[in-house]
Amino acid sequence: MDAATPAGRKAVHLAVYDTFADWETGHTTAYLARAGYEIRTVGPTREPVTTIGGVRIQPDLALDDLRPEDSSLLILTGADLWTEASAATAAGGDDLAPFARKARAFLDADVPVAAICGATAGLAREGLLDDRDHTSAVSFYLAATGYAGGERYVDADAVTDGKLVTAGPTEPVAFAREVFRLLGVYEGEVLDAWYRLFHDSDAAAYAVLEKAAR
């Protein structure tokens, strides 16, 4: 089921921070790695962070050292800290806001960004969803940020608009599907089969993937 290794690829960068939601990006990073992408973790600093599941991660690099031109994709994971940021912003602070600003730099440079769960709220606060189709956990979750993009909200499992992918916390497989489509890792019936296998447990989809691998 491995996809072909992309020629001249750059690393995929996975944002990690305390309370990172472990379950949301596993499909995405595992199959990007199987497709030949190097996965590099990016933290607020190089200091270790701890996920919701209690897993300790040592970031490969600090956010300040990340440049869009060195990357194929920035993945922004969900975390409790994104939700807590709503109150923090009102008080004059938001620990994860720099990650949303980095997402802006990526999109300005035409480099893809994929955000899931609470990270979509961070993008909303940064104004990145005001003029792009997007989704999240539920529309009123983003409305609480005070953003101006409510009319662009789409009630779907995952949404791609240009170089931006968004998804809610219950859709890690759909999130991965959109990333694979955007990067050209899987396409057409192979992409559909991958989604049916991992989302719907459709055993018939496995034969399609095996045939493609051969």
Residue frames as a rotation matrix with the C-alpha (Angstrom) as fourth column:
MET 1
0.563 0.827 0.000 0.00
0.827 -0.563 0.000 0.00
0.000 0.000 -1.000 0.00
ASP 2
-0.109 -0.673 -0.732 3.03
0.497 -0.674 0.547 2.28
-0.861 -0.304 0.408 -0.14
ALA 3
0.939 0.334 -0.078 2.85
0.129 -0.555 -0.822 5.17
-0.318 0.762 -0.564 -2.58
ALA 4
0.432 -0.811 0.395 5.73
0.758 0.090 -0.645 6.07
0.488 0.578 0.654 -4.83
THR 5
0.041 -0.516 -0.855 8.44
0.793 -0.505 0.342 8.21
-0.608 -0.692 0.389 -3.25
PRO 6
0.934 0.349 0.078 8.08
0.325 -0.737 -0.593 11.75
-0.149 0.579 -0.801 -4.59
ALA 7
0.128 -0.930 0.345 11.15
0.931 -0.007 -0.364 13.08
0.341 0.368 0.865 -6.39
GLY 8
-0.575 -0.506 0.643 12.87
0.340 -0.863 -0.374 16.13
0.744 0.004 0.668 -4.92
ARG 9
0.471 0.867 -0.162 10.58
0.495 -0.108 0.862 16.16
0.730 -0.487 -0.480 -1.92
LYS 10
-0.477 -0.488 0.732 11.01
-0.408 -0.614 -0.675 18.42
0.779 -0.620 0.094 1.07
ALA 11
-0.926 0.074 -0.371 10.19
0.346 0.566 -0.748 17.45
0.155 -0.821 -0.550 4.64
VAL 12
0.151 0.968 0.199 6.71
0.243 -0.231 0.942 17.60
0.958 -0.094 -0.270 6.10
HIS 13
-0.835 -0.476 0.275 6.63
-0.087 -0.379 -0.921 19.57
0.543 -0.793 0.275 9.34
LEU 14
0.108 0.840 -0.532 4.36
0.562 0.390 0.730 18.46
0.820 -0.378 -0.430 12.18
ALA 15
-0.218 -0.117 0.969 3.62
-0.538 -0.814 -0.220 21.07
0.814 -0.569 0.115 14.84
VAL 16
0.078 0.190 -0.979 3.88
0.659 0.727 0.193 19.70
0.748 -0.660 -0.069 18.38
TYR 17
-0.470 -0.128 0.874 3.11
-0.490 -0.785 -0.378 21.44
0.734 -0.606 0.306 21.65
ASP 18
-0.975 0.143 0.170 1.82
-0.090 0.444 -0.891 20.54
-0.203 -0.884 -0.420 25.10
THR 19
-0.215 0.944 0.251 -1.64
-0.206 0.207 -0.956 18.86
-0.955 -0.258 0.150 24.98
PHE 20
-0.566 -0.040 -0.824 -1.18
-0.825 0.036 0.565 17.88
0.007 0.999 -0.053 21.31
ALA 21
0.388 0.821 0.419 -4.02
-0.735 0.550 -0.397 15.48
-0.557 -0.154 0.816 20.41
ASP 22
-0.468 -0.782 0.411 -2.15
-0.427 0.607 0.670 12.26
-0.774 0.138 -0.618 19.57
TRP 23
-0.206 0.464 0.861 -4.92
0.456 0.824 -0.335 10.58
-0.866 0.324 -0.382 17.55
GLU 24
0.561 0.668 -0.488 -5.55
-0.024 -0.577 -0.817 13.31
-0.827 0.470 -0.308 14.99
THR 25
0.499 -0.434 -0.750 -2.55
-0.843 -0.444 -0.304 13.06
-0.201 0.784 -0.587 12.69
GLY 26
-0.069 -0.582 0.811 -1.36
-0.378 0.767 0.518 9.45
-0.923 -0.270 -0.273 12.91
HIS 27
0.517 0.309 0.798 -2.83
0.562 0.581 -0.589 8.34
-0.646 0.753 0.126 9.59
THR 28
0.992 -0.097 -0.083 -1.46
-0.128 -0.725 -0.676 11.43
0.005 0.681 -0.732 7.88
THR 29
0.336 -0.941 0.047 2.11
-0.914 -0.314 0.257 11.21
-0.227 -0.129 -0.965 9.10
ALA 30
0.044 -0.324 0.945 2.38
-0.168 0.930 0.327 7.42
-0.985 -0.173 -0.013 8.87
TYR 31
0.525 0.239 0.817 1.39
0.658 0.495 -0.567 7.27
-0.540 0.835 0.102 5.23
LEU 32
0.926 -0.362 -0.112 3.35
-0.366 -0.777 -0.512 10.36
0.098 0.515 -0.851 4.26
ALA 33
0.118 -0.918 0.378 6.39
-0.793 0.142 0.592 8.67
-0.597 -0.370 -0.711 5.78
ARG 34
0.087 -0.026 0.996 5.60
0.275 0.961 0.001 5.48
-0.957 0.274 0.091 3.84
ALA 35
0.890 0.259 0.376 5.42
0.433 -0.217 -0.875 7.63
-0.146 0.941 -0.305 0.72
GLY 36
0.174 -0.950 0.261 8.97
0.912 0.056 -0.407 8.81
0.372 0.309 0.876 1.35
TYR 37
0.443 0.006 0.897 8.46
-0.093 -0.994 0.053 12.11
0.892 -0.107 -0.440 3.14
GLU 38
-0.633 -0.608 -0.480 10.66
0.538 0.100 -0.837 12.91
0.557 -0.788 0.264 6.12
ILE 39
0.570 0.816 0.093 8.48
0.419 -0.387 0.821 13.96
0.707 -0.429 -0.563 9.06
ARG 40
-0.628 -0.778 -0.024 10.07
0.479 -0.362 -0.800 16.64
0.613 -0.514 0.600 11.23
THR 41
0.336 0.754 -0.565 8.49
0.918 -0.127 0.377 17.88
0.212 -0.645 -0.734 14.45
VAL 42
-0.457 -0.374 0.807 8.35
0.270 -0.923 -0.275 21.61
0.848 0.092 0.522 15.23
GLY 43
0.094 0.460 -0.883 7.85
0.987 0.074 0.143 22.87
0.131 -0.885 -0.448 18.76
PRO 44
0.973 0.223 0.066 7.60
0.206 -0.958 0.198 26.33
0.107 -0.179 -0.978 20.30
THR 45
0.317 -0.944 0.088 11.26
-0.937 -0.297 0.184 25.74
-0.148 -0.141 -0.979 21.22
ARG 46
-0.176 -0.436 -0.882 13.50
-0.506 0.809 -0.299 22.66
0.844 0.394 -0.363 21.20
GLU 47
-0.708 -0.045 0.705 12.30
-0.692 0.243 -0.679 21.83
-0.141 -0.969 -0.203 24.71
PRO 48
-0.924 0.361 -0.121 10.28
0.321 0.910 0.263 18.59
0.206 0.205 -0.957 25.04
VAL 49
-0.444 0.872 0.204 6.48
-0.866 -0.477 0.149 18.76
0.228 -0.111 0.967 24.92
THR 50
-0.919 0.202 0.338 3.89
0.014 0.875 -0.484 16.32
-0.394 -0.440 -0.807 26.28
THR 51
-0.731 0.671 -0.128 0.82
-0.170 0.002 0.985 15.17
0.661 0.742 0.112 24.35
ILE 52
0.098 0.864 0.494 -2.67
-0.930 -0.097 0.355 14.63
0.355 -0.495 0.793 25.73
GLY 53
0.795 0.227 -0.563 -1.80
-0.161 0.973 0.166 10.94
0.585 -0.041 0.810 25.85
GLY 54
0.851 -0.474 0.226 1.25
-0.255 0.002 0.967 11.60
-0.459 -0.880 -0.120 28.02
VAL 55
0.601 -0.664 0.444 3.78
0.799 0.518 -0.307 10.97
-0.026 0.539 0.842 25.23
ARG 56
0.449 -0.551 -0.703 6.92
0.046 -0.772 0.634 13.07
-0.892 -0.317 -0.321 25.53
ILE 57
0.721 -0.173 0.671 8.20
0.692 0.111 -0.714 14.51
0.049 0.979 0.199 22.23
GLN 58
-0.039 -0.803 -0.595 11.55
0.395 -0.559 0.729 16.17
-0.918 -0.207 0.339 21.62
PRO 59
0.870 0.445 -0.213 10.98
-0.002 -0.429 -0.903 18.61
-0.493 0.786 -0.373 18.73
ASP 60
0.341 -0.743 0.576 13.41
0.933 0.342 -0.110 18.45
-0.115 0.575 0.810 15.82
LEU 61
-0.666 -0.548 0.506 13.43
0.605 -0.793 -0.062 22.21
0.436 0.265 0.860 15.49
ALA 62
-0.492 0.455 -0.742 11.98
0.487 -0.563 -0.668 25.37
-0.722 -0.690 0.055 17.01
LEU 63
0.481 0.819 0.313 9.22
0.749 -0.198 -0.632 27.29
-0.455 0.539 -0.709 15.26
ASP 64
0.632 -0.261 -0.730 11.45
-0.276 -0.956 0.103 30.33
-0.725 0.136 -0.676 14.71
ASP 65
-0.433 -0.901 -0.014 13.80
-0.409 0.183 0.894 28.16
-0.803 0.393 -0.448 12.63
LEU 66
-0.165 0.470 0.867 11.09
0.670 0.698 -0.251 26.87
-0.723 0.540 -0.430 10.28
ARG 67
-0.582 -0.049 -0.812 11.00
-0.470 -0.794 0.385 28.40
-0.663 0.606 0.440 6.79
PRO 68
0.498 0.865 0.063 8.24
-0.412 0.299 -0.861 27.72
-0.763 0.403 0.506 4.24
GLU 69
0.461 -0.340 -0.820 10.80
-0.871 0.003 -0.491 27.21
0.169 0.940 -0.295 1.47
ASP 70
-0.668 -0.742 0.060 12.21
-0.732 0.640 -0.235 24.21
0.136 -0.201 -0.970 3.35
SER 71
-0.619 0.533 0.577 8.87
-0.220 0.587 -0.779 22.44
-0.754 -0.609 -0.247 3.67
SER 72
-0.903 0.429 0.014 6.30
0.190 0.371 0.909 20.49
0.385 0.823 -0.417 1.68
LEU 73
0.147 0.989 -0.006 3.57
0.193 -0.023 0.981 20.95
0.970 -0.145 -0.194 4.27
LEU 74
-0.863 -0.243 0.443 2.90
-0.377 -0.274 -0.885 22.32
0.336 -0.931 0.145 7.76
ILE 75
-0.108 0.816 -0.568 0.50
0.399 0.558 0.727 20.23
0.910 -0.148 -0.386 9.85
LEU 76
-0.647 0.011 0.763 -1.14
-0.606 -0.615 -0.505 22.01
0.463 -0.788 0.405 12.77
THR 77
-0.616 0.341 -0.710 -2.49
0.437 0.898 0.052 19.55
0.656 -0.278 -0.702 15.29
GLY 78
0.458 0.816 0.354 -5.33
-0.059 -0.369 0.928 19.97
0.887 -0.445 -0.121 17.71
ALA 79
-0.623 -0.609 -0.491 -4.54
0.504 0.167 -0.847 20.68
0.598 -0.776 0.203 21.36
ASP 80
0.266 0.694 -0.669 -6.30
0.964 -0.179 0.197 21.83
0.017 -0.697 -0.717 24.51
LEU 81
-0.435 -0.540 -0.720 -4.14
0.593 -0.774 0.223 24.95
-0.678 -0.330 0.657 24.34
TRP 82
-0.867 0.186 0.462 -5.94
0.327 -0.488 0.810 26.14
0.376 0.853 0.362 21.19
THR 83
0.133 0.989 -0.063 -9.27
0.644 -0.038 0.764 26.14
0.753 -0.142 -0.642 23.04
GLU 84
0.289 -0.107 -0.951 -7.76
0.900 -0.310 0.308 27.75
-0.328 -0.945 0.007 26.11
ALA 85
-0.717 -0.671 0.189 -6.34
0.690 -0.645 0.328 30.44
-0.098 0.365 0.926 23.81
SER 86
-0.013 0.785 0.619 -9.78
0.620 -0.479 0.621 32.06
0.784 0.392 -0.481 23.41
ALA 87
0.876 0.308 -0.371 -9.69
0.475 -0.424 0.771 33.26
0.080 -0.852 -0.518 27.01
ALA 88
0.093 -0.941 -0.326 -5.96
0.799 -0.125 0.588 33.88
-0.594 -0.315 0.740 26.83
THR 89
-0.430 -0.221 0.875 -6.33
0.815 -0.512 0.271 36.12
0.388 0.830 0.400 23.81
ALA 90
0.550 0.726 0.413 -8.83
0.415 -0.667 0.618 38.28
0.724 -0.169 -0.668 25.66
ALA 91
0.880 -0.271 -0.391 -6.29
0.335 -0.230 0.914 38.60
-0.337 -0.935 -0.112 28.46
GLY 92
0.709 -0.598 -0.373 -3.53
-0.679 -0.722 -0.133 39.59
-0.190 0.347 -0.918 26.04
GLY 93
-0.395 -0.896 0.201 -1.78
-0.784 0.443 0.435 36.25
-0.479 0.014 -0.878 25.52
ASP 94
0.833 0.552 -0.044 -1.97
-0.493 0.701 -0.515 33.17
-0.253 0.451 0.856 23.29
ASP 95
0.113 -0.897 0.428 0.87
-0.384 0.358 0.851 30.66
-0.917 -0.260 -0.304 23.49
LEU 96
-0.136 -0.140 0.981 0.06
0.622 0.759 0.195 29.04
-0.771 0.636 -0.017 20.13
ALA 97
0.768 0.465 -0.441 -0.60
0.019 -0.705 -0.709 32.21
-0.641 0.536 -0.550 18.13
PRO 98
-0.079 -0.856 -0.511 2.92
-0.720 -0.306 0.623 32.06
-0.690 0.417 -0.592 16.64
PHE 99
-0.652 -0.111 0.750 1.97
0.279 0.884 0.374 28.78
-0.705 0.453 -0.545 14.95
ALA 100
0.434 0.861 0.264 -1.01
0.682 -0.122 -0.722 30.45
-0.589 0.493 -0.640 13.29
ARG 101
0.620 -0.289 -0.729 1.24
-0.451 -0.892 -0.030 33.29
-0.642 0.347 -0.683 12.16
LYS 102
-0.543 -0.826 0.149 3.64
-0.392 0.407 0.825 30.72
-0.743 0.389 -0.545 10.70
ALA 103
-0.175 0.584 0.793 0.69
0.709 0.633 -0.311 29.20
-0.683 0.508 -0.525 8.84
ARG 104
0.796 0.437 -0.419 0.07
0.093 -0.772 -0.629 32.61
-0.598 0.462 -0.655 7.31
ALA 105
0.040 -0.875 -0.482 3.70
-0.736 -0.352 0.579 32.76
-0.676 0.331 -0.658 6.16
PHE 106
-0.640 -0.220 0.736 3.33
0.179 0.889 0.421 29.30
-0.747 0.401 -0.530 4.58
LEU 107
0.257 0.832 0.492 0.14
0.769 0.132 -0.625 30.19
-0.585 0.539 -0.606 2.72
ASP 108
0.707 -0.076 -0.703 1.60
-0.292 -0.937 -0.193 33.51
-0.644 0.341 -0.685 1.60
ALA 109
-0.324 -0.917 -0.234 4.50
-0.740 0.091 0.666 31.50
-0.590 0.389 -0.708 0.16
ASP 110
0.305 0.589 -0.749 2.07
-0.917 0.393 -0.064 29.07
0.257 0.706 0.660 -1.55
VAL 111
-0.774 -0.507 -0.379 3.17
-0.330 0.834 -0.442 26.18
0.540 -0.217 -0.813 0.68
PRO 112
0.029 0.928 -0.371 0.36
-0.007 0.371 0.929 23.92
1.000 -0.024 0.017 1.98
VAL 113
-0.793 -0.090 0.602 -1.01
-0.592 -0.119 -0.797 23.99
0.144 -0.989 0.041 5.52
ALA 114
-0.168 0.756 -0.632 -3.27
0.104 0.652 0.751 21.34
0.980 0.061 -0.188 7.08
ALA 115
-0.797 -0.044 0.602 -5.08
-0.540 -0.393 -0.744 22.17
0.269 -0.918 0.290 10.34
ILE 116
-0.259 0.698 -0.667 -7.30
0.280 0.716 0.640 19.89
0.924 -0.021 -0.381 12.38
CYS 117
0.176 0.461 -0.870 -9.51
0.935 0.198 0.294 20.40
0.308 -0.865 -0.396 15.43
GLY 118
0.601 0.127 -0.789 -8.51
0.598 -0.727 0.338 23.30
-0.531 -0.675 -0.512 17.66
ALA 119
-0.530 -0.847 -0.049 -5.86
0.564 -0.394 0.726 24.47
-0.634 0.357 0.686 15.21
THR 120
-0.278 0.509 0.814 -8.71
0.842 -0.279 0.461 25.69
0.462 0.814 -0.352 13.00
ALA 121
0.765 0.534 -0.358 -9.67
0.643 -0.641 0.418 28.12
-0.006 -0.551 -0.835 15.77
GLY 122
0.059 -0.842 -0.536 -6.12
0.461 -0.453 0.763 29.42
-0.886 -0.292 0.361 15.77
LEU 123
-0.730 -0.284 0.622 -6.32
0.679 -0.192 0.709 30.00
-0.081 0.939 0.333 12.03
ALA 124
0.260 0.903 0.341 -9.69
0.853 -0.380 0.358 31.71
0.453 0.198 -0.869 12.49
ARG 125
0.681 -0.047 -0.731 -8.23
0.515 -0.678 0.524 34.11
-0.520 -0.733 -0.437 15.06
GLU 126
-0.384 -0.911 -0.151 -5.39
0.405 -0.313 0.859 34.83
-0.830 0.269 0.488 12.63
GLY 127
0.126 0.548 -0.827 -7.93
-0.541 -0.661 -0.520 35.73
-0.831 0.513 0.214 9.91
LEU 128
-0.796 -0.570 -0.203 -6.89
-0.482 0.395 0.782 32.91
-0.366 0.721 -0.589 7.61
LEU 129
-0.702 0.605 0.375 -10.41
0.646 0.763 -0.022 31.47
-0.299 0.227 -0.927 7.33
ASP 130
-0.250 0.637 -0.729 -12.19
-0.058 -0.762 -0.645 34.72
-0.967 -0.119 0.227 6.53
ASP 131
0.222 0.296 -0.929 -11.88
-0.878 -0.354 -0.322 34.24
-0.424 0.887 0.181 2.78
ARG 132
-0.717 -0.425 -0.553 -11.35
-0.616 0.758 0.215 30.48
0.327 0.495 -0.805 2.43
ASP 133
0.477 0.812 -0.338 -13.78
-0.549 0.575 0.607 27.56
0.686 -0.104 0.720 2.53
HIS 134
-0.683 -0.719 0.125 -13.14
-0.498 0.335 -0.800 25.58
0.533 -0.608 -0.588 5.71
THR 135
0.480 0.788 -0.386 -14.56
-0.064 0.469 0.881 23.29
0.875 -0.398 0.275 8.35
SER 136
-0.575 -0.592 0.565 -13.94
-0.649 -0.089 -0.755 22.45
0.497 -0.801 -0.333 12.00
ALA 137
-0.969 0.245 -0.015 -15.61
0.193 0.722 -0.664 20.61
-0.152 -0.646 -0.748 14.88
VAL 138
0.049 0.994 0.094 -18.80
0.987 -0.034 -0.158 22.66
-0.154 0.100 -0.983 14.46
SER 139
0.052 -0.050 0.997 -19.58
0.629 -0.774 -0.072 26.11
0.775 0.631 -0.009 13.12
PHE 140
0.848 0.359 0.389 -20.30
-0.017 -0.716 0.698 27.77
0.529 -0.599 -0.602 16.47
TYR 141
0.583 -0.745 -0.323 -16.90
0.716 0.285 0.637 26.65
-0.383 -0.603 0.700 17.78
LEU 142
-0.425 -0.743 0.517 -15.25
0.897 -0.423 0.129 28.92
0.123 0.519 0.846 15.23
ALA 143
0.272 0.605 0.748 -17.91
0.434 -0.771 0.466 31.62
0.859 0.198 -0.472 15.62
ALA 144
0.868 0.071 -0.492 -16.80
0.496 -0.190 0.847 31.99
-0.034 -0.979 -0.200 19.23
THR 145
-0.152 -0.986 -0.072 -13.43
0.942 -0.167 0.290 33.28
-0.298 -0.024 0.954 17.97
GLY 146
0.328 0.368 -0.870 -15.17
0.156 -0.930 -0.334 36.33
-0.932 -0.027 -0.362 16.51
TYR 147
-0.716 -0.672 0.193 -13.79
0.273 -0.015 0.962 35.65
-0.643 0.741 0.194 13.04
ALA 148
-0.195 0.618 -0.761 -15.40
-0.648 -0.664 -0.373 37.00
-0.736 0.421 0.530 9.88
GLY 149
-0.770 -0.266 -0.580 -15.49
-0.634 0.429 0.644 33.77
0.078 0.863 -0.498 7.87
GLY 150
-0.470 0.617 0.631 -18.75
-0.289 0.568 -0.771 32.20
-0.834 -0.545 -0.089 9.04
GLU 151
0.519 0.724 -0.456 -20.26
-0.653 -0.009 -0.758 32.30
-0.553 0.690 0.467 5.54
ARG 152
0.068 -0.584 -0.809 -17.35
-0.888 0.335 -0.316 30.18
0.456 0.740 -0.495 4.26
TYR 153
-0.493 -0.204 0.846 -17.93
-0.699 0.671 -0.246 27.40
-0.517 -0.713 -0.474 6.80
VAL 154
-0.136 0.393 -0.909 -18.69
-0.757 0.551 0.351 24.04
0.639 0.736 0.223 5.16
ASP 155
0.276 0.309 0.910 -20.40
-0.845 0.529 0.077 21.24
-0.458 -0.791 0.407 7.08
ALA 156
0.702 -0.167 -0.692 -18.14
-0.407 0.704 -0.582 18.44
0.584 0.691 0.426 5.82
ASP 157
0.896 -0.374 -0.237 -15.68
0.438 0.666 0.604 15.91
-0.068 -0.646 0.761 7.21
ALA 158
-0.107 -0.934 -0.342 -12.70
0.563 -0.340 0.753 17.77
-0.820 -0.112 0.562 5.72
VAL 159
0.904 0.426 0.036 -12.32
0.303 -0.579 -0.757 20.69
-0.301 0.695 -0.653 3.32
THR 160
-0.253 -0.961 0.108 -9.55
0.805 -0.147 0.575 21.80
-0.537 0.233 0.811 0.96
ASP 161
0.918 0.396 -0.026 -9.44
0.318 -0.772 -0.550 25.35
-0.237 0.497 -0.835 -0.38
GLY 162
0.677 -0.734 -0.053 -6.33
-0.578 -0.486 -0.656 26.05
0.456 0.474 -0.753 -2.41
LYS 163
-0.205 -0.870 -0.449 -3.36
-0.156 0.482 -0.862 25.06
0.966 -0.107 -0.235 -0.27
LEU 164
-0.651 0.016 0.759 -5.30
-0.750 -0.169 -0.639 24.86
0.118 -0.986 0.122 3.00
VAL 165
-0.298 0.540 -0.787 -6.86
0.161 0.841 0.516 21.69
0.941 0.027 -0.337 4.48
THR 166
-0.590 0.170 0.789 -9.14
-0.788 -0.334 -0.517 21.84
0.176 -0.927 0.331 7.53
ALA 167
-0.195 0.549 -0.813 -10.96
0.079 0.835 0.545 19.12
0.978 0.042 -0.206 9.47
GLY 168
0.448 0.443 0.776 -12.67
-0.760 -0.268 0.592 18.48
0.471 -0.855 0.217 12.80
PRO 169
-0.267 -0.689 0.673 -11.36
-0.955 0.284 -0.088 16.29
-0.130 -0.666 -0.734 15.64
THR 170
0.193 0.416 0.889 -13.42
-0.338 0.879 -0.338 13.22
-0.921 -0.235 0.310 14.70
GLU 171
0.967 0.256 -0.010 -12.13
-0.075 0.248 -0.966 13.06
-0.245 0.934 0.259 11.12
PRO 172
0.151 -0.988 -0.044 -8.43
-0.461 -0.109 0.880 12.07
-0.874 -0.112 -0.472 11.16
VAL 173
-0.222 -0.215 0.951 -8.92
0.595 0.743 0.306 9.75
-0.773 0.634 -0.037 8.17
ALA 174
0.697 0.514 0.499 -10.69
0.713 -0.428 -0.555 12.36
-0.072 0.743 -0.665 6.04
PHE 175
0.774 -0.512 -0.373 -7.99
-0.344 -0.834 0.432 14.82
-0.532 -0.206 -0.821 7.08
ALA 176
-0.210 -0.888 0.410 -5.32
-0.059 0.430 0.901 12.43
-0.976 0.165 -0.142 5.80
ARG 177
0.153 0.355 0.922 -7.27
0.862 0.409 -0.300 11.85
-0.484 0.841 -0.243 2.57
GLU 178
0.963 0.267 0.029 -7.28
0.251 -0.853 -0.457 15.56
-0.097 0.448 -0.889 1.78
VAL 179
0.405 -0.896 -0.183 -3.57
-0.540 -0.396 0.742 15.88
-0.738 -0.202 -0.644 2.53
PHE 180
-0.262 -0.498 0.826 -2.76
0.337 0.755 0.562 12.93
-0.904 0.426 -0.030 0.27
ARG 181
0.512 0.535 0.672 -4.88
0.824 -0.085 -0.560 14.43
-0.243 0.841 -0.484 -2.50
LEU 182
0.949 -0.126 -0.288 -3.22
-0.142 -0.989 -0.035 17.83
-0.280 0.075 -0.957 -2.13
LEU 183
0.123 -0.992 -0.012 0.31
-0.660 -0.091 0.745 16.40
-0.741 -0.084 -0.666 -2.23
GLY 184
0.368 0.084 -0.926 -0.49
-0.885 0.337 -0.322 13.83
0.285 0.938 0.199 -4.92
VAL 185
-0.561 -0.576 0.595 0.44
-0.755 0.650 -0.083 10.88
-0.339 -0.496 -0.799 -2.69
TYR 186
-0.650 0.477 0.592 -2.67
0.527 0.844 -0.102 8.95
-0.548 0.245 -0.799 -3.71
GLU 187
-0.716 0.435 -0.546 -5.13
-0.636 -0.729 0.254 9.81
-0.287 0.529 0.799 -6.45
GLY 188
-0.336 0.632 -0.698 -8.37
-0.760 0.255 0.597 8.59
0.556 0.732 0.395 -8.02
GLU 189
0.583 0.667 -0.464 -9.56
-0.331 0.716 0.614 5.11
0.742 -0.204 0.638 -7.14
VAL 190
-0.165 -0.709 -0.686 -6.48
0.554 0.509 -0.659 4.43
0.816 -0.489 0.309 -5.01
LEU 191
-0.885 -0.093 0.456 -7.21
-0.251 -0.731 -0.635 7.44
0.393 -0.676 0.623 -2.81
ASP 192
0.049 0.987 0.151 -10.86
-0.866 -0.033 0.499 6.41
0.497 -0.155 0.853 -2.60
ALA 193
0.448 0.075 -0.891 -9.86
0.097 0.986 0.132 2.86
0.889 -0.146 0.435 -1.68
TRP 194
-0.653 -0.726 -0.218 -7.47
0.350 -0.033 -0.936 4.06
0.672 -0.687 0.276 1.02
TYR 195
-0.679 0.457 0.574 -10.26
-0.681 -0.684 -0.260 6.12
0.274 -0.568 0.776 2.55
ARG 196
0.363 0.887 -0.287 -12.81
-0.697 0.463 0.548 3.30
0.618 0.001 0.786 2.36
LEU 197
0.077 -0.405 -0.911 -10.39
0.333 0.872 -0.360 0.88
0.940 -0.276 0.202 4.01
PHE 198
-0.768 -0.555 -0.319 -9.44
0.472 -0.155 -0.868 3.07
0.432 -0.817 0.381 6.95
HIS 199
-0.783 0.536 0.315 -12.70
-0.614 -0.747 -0.256 4.98
0.097 -0.394 0.914 7.41
ASP 200
0.186 0.974 -0.126 -15.29
-0.968 0.203 0.146 2.35
0.168 0.095 0.981 6.51
SER 201
-0.332 -0.420 0.845 -13.34
-0.562 0.807 0.180 -0.90
-0.758 -0.415 -0.504 7.12
ASP 202
0.729 0.583 -0.360 -14.25
-0.603 0.296 -0.741 -1.91
-0.325 0.757 0.567 3.56
ALA 203
0.183 -0.696 0.695 -12.26
-0.015 0.704 0.710 -5.08
-0.983 -0.140 0.118 2.95
ALA 204
0.658 0.119 0.743 -12.80
0.695 0.284 -0.661 -4.82
-0.290 0.951 0.104 -0.82
ALA 205
0.952 -0.304 -0.044 -10.72
-0.304 -0.911 -0.280 -1.65
0.045 0.280 -0.959 -0.82
TYR 206
0.348 -0.875 0.338 -7.63
-0.369 0.204 0.907 -3.58
-0.862 -0.440 -0.252 0.22
ALA 207
0.272 -0.209 0.939 -7.52
0.713 0.700 -0.050 -5.41
-0.647 0.683 0.339 -3.11
VAL 208
0.905 0.074 0.418 -7.46
0.351 -0.684 -0.639 -2.08
0.239 0.725 -0.646 -4.95
LEU 209
0.736 -0.663 0.135 -4.51
-0.644 -0.625 0.442 -0.91
-0.209 -0.413 -0.887 -2.85
GLU 210
0.209 -0.658 0.723 -2.65
-0.002 0.739 0.673 -4.18
-0.978 -0.142 0.154 -3.31
LYS 211
0.541 0.047 0.840 -3.11
0.804 0.266 -0.532 -4.01
-0.249 0.963 0.106 -7.08
ALA 212
0.956 -0.178 0.235 -1.84
-0.087 -0.932 -0.351 -0.44
0.282 0.314 -0.907 -7.12
ALA 213
0.549 -0.783 0.293 1.22
-0.574 -0.098 0.813 -1.42
-0.607 -0.614 -0.504 -5.06
ARG 214
0.204 -0.440 0.875 2.10
0.452 0.835 0.314 -4.13
-0.869 0.331 0.369 -7.56
